[in-house]
Amino acid sequence: MRTQVAIIGAGPAGLLLGQLLYKHGVHNIILERHTGEYVLSRIRAGIIEQVAVDLLDEAGVGARMHREGLVHDGTQICVDGVRHRIDFKALTGKTVMVYGQTEITKDLMDGRAAAGAPTVYEAQDVALHDILGERPRVTYRADGKAQAIDCDFIAGCDGFHGICRKSVPDGAIKNYERVYPFGWLGLLCDTPPVSQELIYVRHPQGFALCSMRSPTRSRYYIQCSLAEDVDAWPDERFWHELKVRLDHEARKRIVTGPSIEKSIAPLRSFVAEPMRVGRLLLAGDASHIVPPTGAKGLNLAASDVRYLSLALLEHYAEKSTAGLDHYSARALARVWKAERFSWWMTMLLHAFPETVFEQKMHAAELDYLFASRAASTAFAENYVGLPI
């Protein structure tokens, strides 16, 4: 079997890249180790920047997003029981959209199926070969049979635990990592959101976040120990702990209900660079992870795909390697800025073992953020997405 680009991973990064390439005549095959149902069952982020919105439109799958997505002009940060609003639109002229990653994945799956582009689910024992040469190859097993794909390039979109990054020669990639000493306990429920905008909460007992997926579906998070067992958190305990951390108005307005999903997610900052090794090109979580505090994970994957799709299209249309040669540097410049913002938000809003000095520094930082238009503008610029 032969294709131009073999894409490993059928999450949003792989599906979006495949759709953009296919629309411009670049043949690709996507390999995914899980079933399509499993991919759609994963609960992920829901805040997307304008660059991601534009790319989904370009891929021809944005219609449902525009019908059902919620446009947010700002966000709220609650400190010591008092909420402060950051007005994105007034400060930057831009907004963000709430539209769940599961819905984006479904739209991309449907778009790929409509285009007749091939995706192999339950591809087992995927292995990469000759990535430093001019004829890379991917082998795998499907339906109990050994298969092979010859290709020009391999796009590694298979996430943090995938095979692609692990397949590079020793020393070809350097990893940078910060693991945080806590996680987020998240609860999804079919109740109306407590607010029309997200509420980030800094509280002595730990961070909390009030988010949503739709006008009738809410997503809530509380900071917790990584040693916690999700089974030790019945719904009643979760709602009690969340209410303790909320301001008075939010406690009165919140509508509780039975959870439809509950999980604990660890937090880490991670970057692997470079993002290109020979004919292997990494994108999304295969190359970088951010804490969810800054809402950057899916958006960084989208910006990677924009750089990478343009570079591959340039290669095939103009026989130029310039875009591919600069792909890693261009993508990483944006990645590191998003890593900084997500790290900064995480450090500022979560409960850490702190000295009194550090507590005073965080208080001063928050006071400056809320009192200074310049500081609020910098926050808004980063949150809505820095220029590509």
C-alpha positions in Angstrom: 0.0 0.0 0.0 1.3 3.5 -0.8 0.2 7.0 0.3 1.8 10.4 0.4 1.4 11.1 4.1 0.8 8.4 6.8 -0.9 9.9 9.8 -0.6 8.1 13.1 -3.5 8.9 15.4 -7.2 9.8 14.8 -7.7 12.4 17.4 -8.4 16.0 16.4 -4.8 16.7 15.3 -4.6 13.7 13.0 -8.1 14.1 11.6 -7.8 17.8 11.0 -4.5 17.4 9.2 -5.9 14.6 7.1 -8.9 16.6 6.1 -6.9 19.7 5.1 -4.5 17.6 3.1 -7.3 15.6 1.4 -9.2 18.7 0.4 -6.1 19.9 -1.5 -5.4 16.6 -3.2 -2.7 15.2 -0.9 -3.5 11.5 -0.3 -3.2 10.3 3.3 -4.1 7.3 5.4 -4.8 7.6 9.2 -4.0 4.7 11.5 -5.6 4.6 15.0 -5.0 1.9 17.6 -8.4 2.3 19.2 -11.9 1.9 17.9 -13.8 5.0 16.7 -16.2 4.6 19.5 -13.3 4.7 22.1 -11.9 7.9 20.5 -15.3 9.6 20.7 -15.7 8.5 24.4 -12.7 10.5 25.6 -13.7 13.7 27.5 -11.4 16.6 26.7 -11.2 20.3 26.4 -13.9 22.7 25.2 -12.4 26.1 24.6 -11.2 26.9 21.1 -9.4 30.0 19.7 -10.2 31.7 16.4 -7.4 29.9 14.6 -9.0 26.6 15.4 -12.4 27.8 14.4 -11.0 29.0 11.0 -9.2 25.7 10.4 -12.4 23.7 11.0 -14.2 26.0 8.6 -11.4 25.5 6.0 -11.7 21.7 6.5 -15.4 22.0 5.7 -16.6 20.7 9.1 -17.5 23.9 10.9 -21.3 24.2 10.3 -22.4 22.4 13.5 -19.8 24.3 15.5 -21.3 27.6 14.4 -24.8 26.4 15.2 -24.1 24.9 18.6 -20.9 26.5 19.9 -21.0 29.2 22.5 -19.1 32.4 21.8 -17.5 33.9 25.0 -16.4 37.5 25.2 -14.6 37.1 28.5 -13.9 35.0 31.5 -14.1 35.5 35.3 -11.5 34.9 38.0 -12.7 34.5 41.6 -10.2 35.3 44.4 -11.2 35.5 48.1 -14.9 35.2 47.2 -14.8 38.1 44.8 -15.2 37.7 41.0 -13.2 39.8 38.5 -14.0 39.8 34.8 -11.5 39.9 32.0 -13.3 41.3 28.9 -11.6 39.7 25.9 -13.6 41.5 23.2 -13.1 45.0 24.8 -9.4 44.4 25.3 -8.4 42.6 22.1 -11.4 42.6 19.8 -11.4 38.8 19.9 -13.4 36.0 21.5 -13.2 32.3 22.2 -15.7 29.5 21.5 -16.9 26.8 23.8 -17.4 23.6 21.7 -16.3 20.3 23.1 -13.4 18.3 21.7 -15.6 15.3 21.4 -17.9 17.2 19.1 -15.0 18.4 17.0 -13.7 14.9 16.7 -17.2 13.7 15.6 -17.4 16.5 13.0 -14.0 15.6 11.6 -14.8 11.9 11.5 -18.0 12.6 9.6 -16.2 14.9 7.2 -13.5 12.3 6.5 -16.1 9.6 5.9 -18.0 11.9 3.5 -14.8 12.5 1.6 -14.0 8.8 1.3 -10.6 9.2 2.9 -9.2 6.0 4.5 -8.9 5.5 8.2 -7.8 2.2 9.8 -9.1 1.8 13.3 -7.8 -0.9 15.7 -4.4 -0.8 14.0 -2.2 -2.9 16.3 1.6 -3.1 16.6 2.2 0.1 14.6 6.0 0.5 13.9 7.9 3.2 12.0 10.8 2.4 9.7 13.5 4.4 7.9 12.3 7.8 9.1 15.7 9.3 8.4 15.7 8.1 4.8 13.7 9.2 1.8 11.3 6.2 1.8 9.8 5.9 5.3 7.4 3.0 6.0 4.8 2.1 8.5 3.9 -1.5 9.4 0.9 -2.6 11.5 -1.6 -5.4 12.0 -5.3 -5.1 11.2 -7.9 -7.9 11.2 -5.1 -10.3 12.2 -3.0 -9.6 9.1 0.4 -7.8 8.7 0.1 -4.6 6.7 2.6 -2.0 5.4 2.3 1.5 4.1 5.1 3.2 2.0 4.9 7.0 2.2 6.7 10.2 1.7 6.2 11.5 5.3 4.8 10.3 8.6 2.8 12.7 10.8 3.0 11.7 14.4 -0.4 12.8 15.9 -0.7 9.9 18.3 -0.5 11.8 21.6 1.8 11.8 24.6 1.9 8.0 25.0 2.1 7.2 21.3 4.7 5.3 19.4 5.9 8.1 17.1 8.0 10.1 19.5 9.4 6.9 21.0 10.6 5.8 17.5 13.2 8.5 17.0 16.9 7.6 17.4 18.4 8.2 20.8 19.5 11.8 21.3 17.4 13.1 18.4 14.8 14.8 20.6 15.3 16.6 23.9 12.4 16.6 26.4 11.5 19.4 28.9 9.0 18.6 31.6 7.4 20.0 34.7 5.0 17.6 36.6 2.7 19.3 39.1 1.9 17.8 42.5 -1.9 17.6 42.0 -4.6 16.8 39.5 -8.0 17.9 38.4 -11.1 16.0 39.5 -13.6 16.7 36.8 -17.4 16.0 36.8 -19.6 16.2 33.7 -23.4 16.6 34.2 -26.5 17.5 32.3 -27.4 20.7 34.3 -27.3 24.3 33.2 -24.0 26.1 33.8 -23.7 28.3 36.9 -22.5 31.2 34.8 -22.6 32.2 31.1 -18.8 32.5 31.2 -16.1 30.3 32.8 -15.3 31.0 36.4 -11.7 30.3 37.6 -11.4 30.1 41.3 -8.4 30.5 43.6 -9.2 29.2 47.1 -7.1 28.2 50.1 -8.5 24.6 49.7 -7.5 24.5 46.1 -8.4 25.6 42.6 -11.8 25.1 41.0 -13.2 25.8 37.6 -16.8 26.2 36.5 -17.1 25.4 32.8 -19.6 24.1 30.3 -20.2 22.2 27.0 -23.6 23.6 26.1 -26.5 25.6 27.7 -27.6 22.3 29.3 -24.3 20.5 30.0 -21.8 21.6 32.6 -18.2 20.6 33.4 -16.8 21.3 36.8 -13.3 20.7 38.2 -11.6 20.9 41.6 -7.9 20.5 42.5 -7.2 17.3 44.2 -4.3 15.1 45.3 -3.0 12.6 42.7 -3.3 10.0 45.4 -7.1 10.3 45.4 -9.3 7.5 44.1 -12.1 8.7 41.9 -14.4 6.1 43.5 -13.9 7.8 46.8 -15.7 10.9 45.4 -19.4 10.2 45.2 -21.3 13.1 43.6 -22.5 14.5 46.9 -18.9 14.9 48.1 -17.8 16.6 44.9 -20.7 19.1 45.0 -20.0 19.9 48.6 -16.3 20.5 48.0 -17.0 22.6 44.9 -19.5 24.8 46.7 -17.0 25.5 49.5 -14.6 27.0 47.0 -17.2 29.1 45.1 -18.3 32.7 45.8 -21.7 33.3 47.5 -23.6 34.1 44.3 -22.3 31.0 42.5 -23.2 28.8 45.5 -26.8 30.0 45.3 -27.1 29.6 41.5 -25.4 26.3 41.0 -27.7 23.4 39.8 -26.4 20.1 40.9 -27.2 16.7 39.4 -26.0 13.2 38.8 -22.6 12.9 37.1 -22.4 11.3 33.6 -18.6 11.2 33.7 -16.0 11.7 36.5 -12.3 11.4 36.3 -9.0 12.6 37.7 -6.4 14.1 35.3 -2.8 14.8 36.2 -1.2 18.1 35.2 2.1 18.5 33.4 4.0 20.9 31.2 6.0 19.0 28.5 7.8 19.9 25.3 9.8 17.6 23.0 12.0 19.4 20.5 12.6 19.4 17.6 9.2 18.5 16.2 10.8 17.1 13.0 13.2 14.2 12.8 13.9 13.2 9.2 10.6 12.3 7.6 8.7 12.1 10.9 6.8 15.3 11.8 5.2 15.5 15.3 2.1 17.5 16.1 -0.2 18.1 19.1 0.2 16.1 22.2 2.9 13.9 20.6 5.2 16.8 21.0 3.8 19.0 23.8 1.4 18.9 26.8 0.1 21.9 28.7 -1.8 22.1 32.0 -5.5 22.6 31.0 -5.6 25.9 33.1 -4.8 28.0 30.0 -7.1 26.1 27.6 -4.3 25.6 25.1 -4.0 21.9 24.4 -6.4 21.5 21.5 -5.5 25.0 20.2 -1.8 24.2 20.1 -2.6 21.0 18.1 -4.6 23.2 15.7 -1.8 25.7 15.2 0.7 22.8 14.6 -1.6 21.4 12.0 -1.8 24.8 10.3 1.9 25.1 10.0 2.3 21.4 9.0 -0.5 21.3 6.4 0.9 24.5 4.7 4.4 23.0 4.7 3.3 19.8 3.1 1.1 21.5 0.6 4.0 23.7 -0.4 6.2 20.7 -0.7 3.8 18.9 -3.2 2.7 22.0 -5.1 5.9 23.9 -5.4 8.6 21.2 -4.8 9.9 23.4 -2.0 11.2 22.1 1.4 11.2 25.6 3.0 8.0 25.1 5.0 9.1 21.6 6.2 12.6 22.9 7.1 11.1 25.6 9.3 8.1 23.7 10.6 9.6 22.8 14.0 11.0 26.3 14.7 7.7 28.0 13.7 5.5 25.7 15.7 7.7 25.7 18.8 7.8 29.5 19.0 4.1 29.4 19.6 4.2 26.3 21.8 6.6 27.8 24.3 4.5 31.0 24.6 1.5 28.9 25.3 3.5 26.8 27.8 4.5 29.9 29.6 0.9 31.2 29.9 -0.4 27.8 31.0 2.4 27.4 33.6 1.8 31.0 34.8 -2.0 30.5 35.2 -1.4 27.2 37.0 1.1 28.6 39.4 -1.1 31.6 40.1 -4.4 29.9 40.7 -3.6 26.6 42.4 -2.8 25.9 46.1 0.8 25.0 46.5 2.9 24.6 49.7 4.0 28.3 49.8 6.0 30.6 52.0 4.3 33.8 53.3 6.5 35.7 50.8 5.2 33.6 47.8 1.6 34.1 49.0 2.2 37.9 49.1 3.7 37.7 45.6 0.7 35.9 44.2 -1.6 38.4 45.9 0.3 41.3 44.3 0.3 39.6 40.9 -3.5 39.1 41.0 -4.1 42.7 42.2 -2.0 44.0 39.3 -3.9 41.7 36.8 -7.2 43.1 37.9 -6.2 46.8 38.4 -4.1 47.3 35.3 -5.5 47.5 31.8 -2.1 46.6 30.4 -2.0 43.4 32.5 -5.5 42.5 31.7 -4.8 43.0 28.0 -1.8 40.7 28.1 -3.9 38.0 29.8 -6.7 38.4 27.2 -4.2 38.3 24.3 -2.7 35.0 25.5 -6.1 33.5 26.4 -7.7 34.2 23.0 -4.6 33.1 21.2 -1.4 34.8 20.1 -1.0 35.4 16.3 0.1 32.5 14.1 
